[in-house]
Amino acid sequence: MTTILTEGGVPELLDGLERYFEFYNQQRPHSALGGRTPAQAHTETPEV
């Protein structure tokens, strides 16, 4: 059986995922959202 996790184990994996999702949702602009982040798109009032 192959082990994917290394020295840090599950806690290090979870920390890395948390940092990635923070970046993805709070900082990285998305072209499908008109250059906004998902957080901005979620909190903005839709245009009518």
KOLTOR-387267 format. One record per atom (N, C-alpha, C): chain; residue number from 0; residue in three letters; atom name; x, z, y. Coordinates in Angstrom, 1 decimal. Each point is the difference from the previous one (the first is absolute). Example, Ala and Ser with C-alpha at 12.3 -4.5 7.8 and 13.67 -1.06 7.14 Angstrom:
% KOLTOR-387267
<node><unit>A</unit><pos>0</pos><code>ALA</code><site>N</site><x>13.2</x><z>7.8</z><y>-5.7</y></node>
<node><unit>A</unit><pos>0</pos><code>ALA</code><site>CA</site><x>-0.9</x><z>0.0</z><y>1.2</y></node>
<node><unit>A</unit><pos>0</pos><code>ALA</code><site>C</site><x>0.9</x><z>0.0</z><y>1.2</y></node>
<node><unit>A</unit><pos>1</pos><code>SER</code><site>N</site><x>-0.4</x><z>-0.7</z><y>1.1</y></node>
<node><unit>A</unit><pos>1</pos><code>SER</code><site>CA</site><x>0.9</x><z>0.0</z><y>1.1</y></node>
<node><unit>A</unit><pos>1</pos><code>SER</code><site>C</site><x>-0.8</x><z>0.8</z><y>1.1</y></node>
//
This chain:
% KOLTOR-387267
<node><unit>A</unit><pos>0</pos><code>MET</code><site>N</site><x>0.8</x><z>0.0</z><y>-1.2</y></node>
<node><unit>A</unit><pos>0</pos><code>MET</code><site>CA</site><x>-0.8</x><z>0.0</z><y>1.2</y></node>
<node><unit>A</unit><pos>0</pos><code>MET</code><site>C</site><x>0.9</x><z>0.0</z><y>1.2</y></node>
<node><unit>A</unit><pos>1</pos><code>THR</code><site>N</site><x>-0.3</x><z>-0.8</z><y>1.0</y></node>
<node><unit>A</unit><pos>1</pos><code>THR</code><site>CA</site><x>0.7</x><z>-0.1</z><y>1.3</y></node>
<node><unit>A</unit><pos>1</pos><code>THR</code><site>C</site><x>-0.6</x><z>0.9</z><y>1.0</y></node>
<node><unit>A</unit><pos>2</pos><code>THR</code><site>N</site><x>0.9</x><z>0.8</z><y>0.7</y></node>
<node><unit>A</unit><pos>2</pos><code>THR</code><site>CA</site><x>-0.4</x><z>0.9</z><y>1.0</y></node>
<node><unit>A</unit><pos>2</pos><code>THR</code><site>C</site><x>0.2</x><z>-0.7</z><y>1.4</y></node>
<node><unit>A</unit><pos>3</pos><code>ILE</code><site>N</site><x>-1.0</x><z>-0.1</z><y>0.8</y></node>
<node><unit>A</unit><pos>3</pos><code>ILE</code><site>CA</site><x>0.1</x><z>-0.6</z><y>1.3</y></node>
<node><unit>A</unit><pos>3</pos><code>ILE</code><site>C</site><x>0.5</x><z>1.0</z><y>1.0</y></node>
<node><unit>A</unit><pos>4</pos><code>LEU</code><site>N</site><x>-0.5</x><z>1.2</z><y>0.0</y></node>
<node><unit>A</unit><pos>4</pos><code>LEU</code><site>CA</site><x>0.4</x><z>1.0</z><y>1.0</y></node>
<node><unit>A</unit><pos>4</pos><code>LEU</code><site>C</site><x>1.5</x><z>0.5</z><y>-0.3</y></node>
<node><unit>A</unit><pos>5</pos><code>THR</code><site>N</site><x>0.7</x><z>0.3</z><y>1.1</y></node>
<node><unit>A</unit><pos>5</pos><code>THR</code><site>CA</site><x>1.3</x><z>0.4</z><y>-0.1</y></node>
<node><unit>A</unit><pos>5</pos><code>THR</code><site>C</site><x>0.1</x><z>1.5</z><y>0.4</y></node>
<node><unit>A</unit><pos>6</pos><code>GLU</code><site>N</site><x>1.1</x><z>0.3</z><y>0.6</y></node>
<node><unit>A</unit><pos>6</pos><code>GLU</code><site>CA</site><x>0.4</x><z>1.4</z><y>0.3</y></node>
<node><unit>A</unit><pos>6</pos><code>GLU</code><site>C</site><x>-1.1</x><z>0.8</z><y>0.8</y></node>
<node><unit>A</unit><pos>7</pos><code>GLY</code><site>N</site><x>-0.7</x><z>-0.6</z><y>1.0</y></node>
<node><unit>A</unit><pos>7</pos><code>GLY</code><site>CA</site><x>-0.9</x><z>0.7</z><y>0.8</y></node>
<node><unit>A</unit><pos>7</pos><code>GLY</code><site>C</site><x>-1.4</x><z>0.3</z><y>-0.7</y></node>
<node><unit>A</unit><pos>8</pos><code>GLY</code><site>N</site><x>-0.3</x><z>-0.9</z><y>-1.0</y></node>
<node><unit>A</unit><pos>8</pos><code>GLY</code><site>CA</site><x>-1.2</x><z>0.2</z><y>-0.7</y></node>
<node><unit>A</unit><pos>8</pos><code>GLY</code><site>C</site><x>-1.3</x><z>-0.3</z><y>0.8</y></node>
<node><unit>A</unit><pos>9</pos><code>VAL</code><site>N</site><x>-1.1</x><z>0.6</z><y>-0.5</y></node>
<node><unit>A</unit><pos>9</pos><code>VAL</code><site>CA</site><x>-1.3</x><z>-0.2</z><y>0.6</y></node>
<node><unit>A</unit><pos>9</pos><code>VAL</code><site>C</site><x>0.0</x><z>0.4</z><y>1.5</y></node>
<node><unit>A</unit><pos>10</pos><code>PRO</code><site>N</site><x>0.5</x><z>1.2</z><y>0.4</y></node>
<node><unit>A</unit><pos>10</pos><code>PRO</code><site>CA</site><x>-0.1</x><z>0.4</z><y>1.4</y></node>
<node><unit>A</unit><pos>10</pos><code>PRO</code><site>C</site><x>0.7</x><z>-1.0</z><y>0.9</y></node>
<node><unit>A</unit><pos>11</pos><code>GLU</code><site>N</site><x>1.1</x><z>-0.6</z><y>-0.4</y></node>
<node><unit>A</unit><pos>11</pos><code>GLU</code><site>CA</site><x>0.7</x><z>-0.9</z><y>0.9</y></node>
<node><unit>A</unit><pos>11</pos><code>GLU</code><site>C</site><x>-0.9</x><z>-1.3</z><y>0.0</y></node>
<node><unit>A</unit><pos>12</pos><code>LEU</code><site>N</site><x>-0.5</x><z>-0.4</z><y>-1.1</y></node>
<node><unit>A</unit><pos>12</pos><code>LEU</code><site>CA</site><x>-0.9</x><z>-1.2</z><y>0.0</y></node>
<node><unit>A</unit><pos>12</pos><code>LEU</code><site>C</site><x>-1.2</x><z>0.2</z><y>1.0</y></node>
<node><unit>A</unit><pos>13</pos><code>LEU</code><site>N</site><x>-0.7</x><z>1.1</z><y>-0.1</y></node>
<node><unit>A</unit><pos>13</pos><code>LEU</code><site>CA</site><x>-1.1</x><z>0.3</z><y>0.8</y></node>
<node><unit>A</unit><pos>13</pos><code>LEU</code><site>C</site><x>0.4</x><z>0.0</z><y>1.5</y></node>
<node><unit>A</unit><pos>14</pos><code>ASP</code><site>N</site><x>1.1</x><z>0.6</z><y>0.3</y></node>
<node><unit>A</unit><pos>14</pos><code>ASP</code><site>CA</site><x>0.5</x><z>0.0</z><y>1.4</y></node>
<node><unit>A</unit><pos>14</pos><code>ASP</code><site>C</site><x>0.2</x><z>-1.4</z><y>0.5</y></node>
<node><unit>A</unit><pos>15</pos><code>GLY</code><site>N</site><x>0.6</x><z>-0.8</z><y>-0.8</y></node>
<node><unit>A</unit><pos>15</pos><code>GLY</code><site>CA</site><x>0.3</x><z>-1.4</z><y>0.4</y></node>
<node><unit>A</unit><pos>15</pos><code>GLY</code><site>C</site><x>-1.3</x><z>-0.8</z><y>0.2</y></node>
<node><unit>A</unit><pos>16</pos><code>LEU</code><site>N</site><x>-0.9</x><z>0.2</z><y>-0.9</y></node>
<node><unit>A</unit><pos>16</pos><code>LEU</code><site>CA</site><x>-1.3</x><z>-0.7</z><y>0.2</y></node>
<node><unit>A</unit><pos>16</pos><code>LEU</code><site>C</site><x>-0.8</x><z>0.5</z><y>1.2</y></node>
<node><unit>A</unit><pos>17</pos><code>GLU</code><site>N</site><x>0.1</x><z>1.3</z><y>0.3</y></node>
<node><unit>A</unit><pos>17</pos><code>GLU</code><site>CA</site><x>-0.6</x><z>0.5</z><y>1.2</y></node>
<node><unit>A</unit><pos>17</pos><code>GLU</code><site>C</site><x>0.6</x><z>-0.6</z><y>1.3</y></node>
<node><unit>A</unit><pos>18</pos><code>ARG</code><site>N</site><x>1.3</x><z>-0.1</z><y>0.0</y></node>
<node><unit>A</unit><pos>18</pos><code>ARG</code><site>CA</site><x>0.7</x><z>-0.6</z><y>1.2</y></node>
<node><unit>A</unit><pos>18</pos><code>ARG</code><site>C</site><x>-0.4</x><z>-1.5</z><y>0.1</y></node>
<node><unit>A</unit><pos>19</pos><code>TYR</code><site>N</site><x>0.0</x><z>-0.7</z><y>-1.2</y></node>
<node><unit>A</unit><pos>19</pos><code>TYR</code><site>CA</site><x>-0.4</x><z>-1.5</z><y>0.1</y></node>
<node><unit>A</unit><pos>19</pos><code>TYR</code><site>C</site><x>-1.4</x><z>-0.2</z><y>0.5</y></node>
<node><unit>A</unit><pos>20</pos><code>PHE</code><site>N</site><x>-0.9</x><z>0.8</z><y>-0.5</y></node>
<node><unit>A</unit><pos>20</pos><code>PHE</code><site>CA</site><x>-1.4</x><z>-0.2</z><y>0.5</y></node>
<node><unit>A</unit><pos>20</pos><code>PHE</code><site>C</site><x>-0.2</x><z>0.4</z><y>1.4</y></node>
<node><unit>A</unit><pos>21</pos><code>GLU</code><site>N</site><x>0.7</x><z>1.0</z><y>0.5</y></node>
<node><unit>A</unit><pos>21</pos><code>GLU</code><site>CA</site><x>0.0</x><z>0.3</z><y>1.4</y></node>
<node><unit>A</unit><pos>21</pos><code>GLU</code><site>C</site><x>0.5</x><z>-1.2</z><y>0.8</y></node>
<node><unit>A</unit><pos>22</pos><code>PHE</code><site>N</site><x>1.1</x><z>-0.6</z><y>-0.4</y></node>
<node><unit>A</unit><pos>22</pos><code>PHE</code><site>CA</site><x>0.5</x><z>-1.1</z><y>0.7</y></node>
<node><unit>A</unit><pos>22</pos><code>PHE</code><site>C</site><x>-1.0</x><z>-1.2</z><y>0.0</y></node>
<node><unit>A</unit><pos>23</pos><code>TYR</code><site>N</site><x>-0.5</x><z>-0.3</z><y>-1.2</y></node>
<node><unit>A</unit><pos>23</pos><code>TYR</code><site>CA</site><x>-0.9</x><z>-1.1</z><y>-0.2</y></node>
<node><unit>A</unit><pos>23</pos><code>TYR</code><site>C</site><x>-1.2</x><z>0.1</z><y>0.8</y></node>
<node><unit>A</unit><pos>24</pos><code>ASN</code><site>N</site><x>-0.6</x><z>1.2</z><y>0.1</y></node>
<node><unit>A</unit><pos>24</pos><code>ASN</code><site>CA</site><x>-1.3</x><z>0.2</z><y>0.7</y></node>
<node><unit>A</unit><pos>24</pos><code>ASN</code><site>C</site><x>0.2</x><z>0.3</z><y>1.5</y></node>
<node><unit>A</unit><pos>25</pos><code>GLN</code><site>N</site><x>1.1</x><z>0.6</z><y>0.4</y></node>
<node><unit>A</unit><pos>25</pos><code>GLN</code><site>CA</site><x>0.1</x><z>0.5</z><y>1.4</y></node>
<node><unit>A</unit><pos>25</pos><code>GLN</code><site>C</site><x>0.9</x><z>-0.8</z><y>0.8</y></node>
<node><unit>A</unit><pos>26</pos><code>GLN</code><site>N</site><x>1.0</x><z>-0.7</z><y>-0.6</y></node>
<node><unit>A</unit><pos>26</pos><code>GLN</code><site>CA</site><x>1.0</x><z>-0.7</z><y>0.8</y></node>
<node><unit>A</unit><pos>26</pos><code>GLN</code><site>C</site><x>0.1</x><z>-1.5</z><y>-0.2</y></node>
<node><unit>A</unit><pos>27</pos><code>ARG</code><site>N</site><x>-0.3</x><z>-0.5</z><y>-1.1</y></node>
<node><unit>A</unit><pos>27</pos><code>ARG</code><site>CA</site><x>0.2</x><z>-1.4</z><y>-0.4</y></node>
<node><unit>A</unit><pos>27</pos><code>ARG</code><site>C</site><x>-1.2</x><z>-0.9</z><y>0.5</y></node>
<node><unit>A</unit><pos>28</pos><code>PRO</code><site>N</site><x>0.2</x><z>-0.9</z><y>0.9</y></node>
<node><unit>A</unit><pos>28</pos><code>PRO</code><site>CA</site><x>-1.1</x><z>-0.9</z><y>0.4</y></node>
<node><unit>A</unit><pos>28</pos><code>PRO</code><site>C</site><x>-0.4</x><z>-0.9</z><y>-1.1</y></node>
<node><unit>A</unit><pos>29</pos><code>HIS</code><site>N</site><x>-1.3</x><z>-0.3</z><y>-0.1</y></node>
<node><unit>A</unit><pos>29</pos><code>HIS</code><site>CA</site><x>-0.5</x><z>-0.9</z><y>-1.1</y></node>
<node><unit>A</unit><pos>29</pos><code>HIS</code><site>C</site><x>-0.6</x><z>-1.3</z><y>0.7</y></node>
<node><unit>A</unit><pos>30</pos><code>SER</code><site>N</site><x>0.4</x><z>-1.1</z><y>-0.4</y></node>
<node><unit>A</unit><pos>30</pos><code>SER</code><site>CA</site><x>-0.5</x><z>-1.3</z><y>0.5</y></node>
<node><unit>A</unit><pos>30</pos><code>SER</code><site>C</site><x>-1.5</x><z>-0.1</z><y>-0.2</y></node>
<node><unit>A</unit><pos>31</pos><code>ALA</code><site>N</site><x>-0.5</x><z>0.5</z><y>-1.1</y></node>
<node><unit>A</unit><pos>31</pos><code>ALA</code><site>CA</site><x>-1.4</x><z>-0.1</z><y>-0.3</y></node>
<node><unit>A</unit><pos>31</pos><code>ALA</code><site>C</site><x>-0.8</x><z>0.9</z><y>0.9</y></node>
<node><unit>A</unit><pos>32</pos><code>LEU</code><site>N</site><x>0.6</x><z>0.9</z><y>0.7</y></node>
<node><unit>A</unit><pos>32</pos><code>LEU</code><site>CA</site><x>-0.7</x><z>0.9</z><y>0.9</y></node>
<node><unit>A</unit><pos>32</pos><code>LEU</code><site>C</site><x>0.3</x><z>-0.3</z><y>1.5</y></node>
<node><unit>A</unit><pos>33</pos><code>GLY</code><site>N</site><x>0.5</x><z>-1.2</z><y>0.2</y></node>
<node><unit>A</unit><pos>33</pos><code>GLY</code><site>CA</site><x>0.3</x><z>-0.5</z><y>1.4</y></node>
<node><unit>A</unit><pos>33</pos><code>GLY</code><site>C</site><x>1.2</x><z>0.7</z><y>0.5</y></node>
<node><unit>A</unit><pos>34</pos><code>GLY</code><site>N</site><x>1.0</x><z>0.4</z><y>-0.8</y></node>
<node><unit>A</unit><pos>34</pos><code>GLY</code><site>CA</site><x>1.2</x><z>0.7</z><y>0.5</y></node>
<node><unit>A</unit><pos>34</pos><code>GLY</code><site>C</site><x>-0.2</x><z>1.5</z><y>0.1</y></node>
<node><unit>A</unit><pos>35</pos><code>ARG</code><site>N</site><x>-1.1</x><z>0.5</z><y>-0.3</y></node>
<node><unit>A</unit><pos>35</pos><code>ARG</code><site>CA</site><x>-0.2</x><z>1.4</z><y>0.0</y></node>
<node><unit>A</unit><pos>35</pos><code>ARG</code><site>C</site><x>0.4</x><z>0.7</z><y>-1.3</y></node>
<node><unit>A</unit><pos>36</pos><code>THR</code><site>N</site><x>0.2</x><z>1.3</z><y>0.1</y></node>
<node><unit>A</unit><pos>36</pos><code>THR</code><site>CA</site><x>0.2</x><z>0.7</z><y>-1.3</y></node>
<node><unit>A</unit><pos>36</pos><code>THR</code><site>C</site><x>-1.3</x><z>0.4</z><y>-0.6</y></node>
<node><unit>A</unit><pos>37</pos><code>PRO</code><site>N</site><x>-0.1</x><z>0.3</z><y>-1.3</y></node>
<node><unit>A</unit><pos>37</pos><code>PRO</code><site>CA</site><x>-1.3</x><z>0.4</z><y>-0.5</y></node>
<node><unit>A</unit><pos>37</pos><code>PRO</code><site>C</site><x>-0.5</x><z>1.3</z><y>0.7</y></node>
<node><unit>A</unit><pos>38</pos><code>ALA</code><site>N</site><x>0.8</x><z>0.9</z><y>0.4</y></node>
<node><unit>A</unit><pos>38</pos><code>ALA</code><site>CA</site><x>-0.5</x><z>1.1</z><y>0.8</y></node>
<node><unit>A</unit><pos>38</pos><code>ALA</code><site>C</site><x>-0.7</x><z>-0.4</z><y>1.3</y></node>
<node><unit>A</unit><pos>39</pos><code>GLN</code><site>N</site><x>0.6</x><z>-0.9</z><y>0.7</y></node>
<node><unit>A</unit><pos>39</pos><code>GLN</code><site>CA</site><x>-0.6</x><z>-0.5</z><y>1.2</y></node>
<node><unit>A</unit><pos>39</pos><code>GLN</code><site>C</site><x>-1.3</x><z>-0.7</z><y>-0.3</y></node>
<node><unit>A</unit><pos>40</pos><code>ALA</code><site>N</site><x>0.0</x><z>-0.8</z><y>-1.0</y></node>
<node><unit>A</unit><pos>40</pos><code>ALA</code><site>CA</site><x>-1.3</x><z>-0.8</z><y>-0.3</y></node>
<node><unit>A</unit><pos>40</pos><code>ALA</code><site>C</site><x>-1.1</x><z>1.0</z><y>-0.4</y></node>
<node><unit>A</unit><pos>41</pos><code>HIS</code><site>N</site><x>0.4</x><z>1.1</z><y>-0.7</y></node>
<node><unit>A</unit><pos>41</pos><code>HIS</code><site>CA</site><x>-1.0</x><z>0.9</z><y>-0.5</y></node>
<node><unit>A</unit><pos>41</pos><code>HIS</code><site>C</site><x>-0.6</x><z>0.8</z><y>1.2</y></node>
<node><unit>A</unit><pos>42</pos><code>THR</code><site>N</site><x>0.8</x><z>0.3</z><y>1.0</y></node>
<node><unit>A</unit><pos>42</pos><code>THR</code><site>CA</site><x>-0.5</x><z>0.9</z><y>1.1</y></node>
<node><unit>A</unit><pos>42</pos><code>THR</code><site>C</site><x>-0.6</x><z>-0.8</z><y>1.2</y></node>
<node><unit>A</unit><pos>43</pos><code>GLU</code><site>N</site><x>0.3</x><z>-1.3</z><y>0.1</y></node>
<node><unit>A</unit><pos>43</pos><code>GLU</code><site>CA</site><x>-0.5</x><z>-0.7</z><y>1.1</y></node>
<node><unit>A</unit><pos>43</pos><code>GLU</code><site>C</site><x>-1.5</x><z>-0.4</z><y>-0.2</y></node>
<node><unit>A</unit><pos>44</pos><code>THR</code><site>N</site><x>-0.7</x><z>-0.1</z><y>1.1</y></node>
<node><unit>A</unit><pos>44</pos><code>THR</code><site>CA</site><x>-1.4</x><z>-0.4</z><y>0.1</y></node>
<node><unit>A</unit><pos>44</pos><code>THR</code><site>C</site><x>0.0</x><z>-1.5</z><y>-0.3</y></node>
<node><unit>A</unit><pos>45</pos><code>PRO</code><site>N</site><x>-0.9</x><z>-0.4</z><y>-0.9</y></node>
<node><unit>A</unit><pos>45</pos><code>PRO</code><site>CA</site><x>0.0</x><z>-1.5</z><y>-0.3</y></node>
<node><unit>A</unit><pos>45</pos><code>PRO</code><site>C</site><x>-0.6</x><z>-0.7</z><y>1.2</y></node>
<node><unit>A</unit><pos>46</pos><code>GLU</code><site>N</site><x>0.6</x><z>-1.2</z><y>0.2</y></node>
<node><unit>A</unit><pos>46</pos><code>GLU</code><site>CA</site><x>-0.5</x><z>-0.9</z><y>1.1</y></node>
<node><unit>A</unit><pos>46</pos><code>GLU</code><site>C</site><x>-1.3</x><z>-0.6</z><y>-0.4</y></node>
<node><unit>A</unit><pos>47</pos><code>VAL</code><site>N</site><x>-0.9</x><z>-0.1</z><y>1.0</y></node>
<node><unit>A</unit><pos>47</pos><code>VAL</code><site>CA</site><x>-1.3</x><z>-0.5</z><y>-0.2</y></node>
<node><unit>A</unit><pos>47</pos><code>VAL</code><site>C</site><x>-0.1</x><z>-1.4</z><y>0.6</y></node>
//
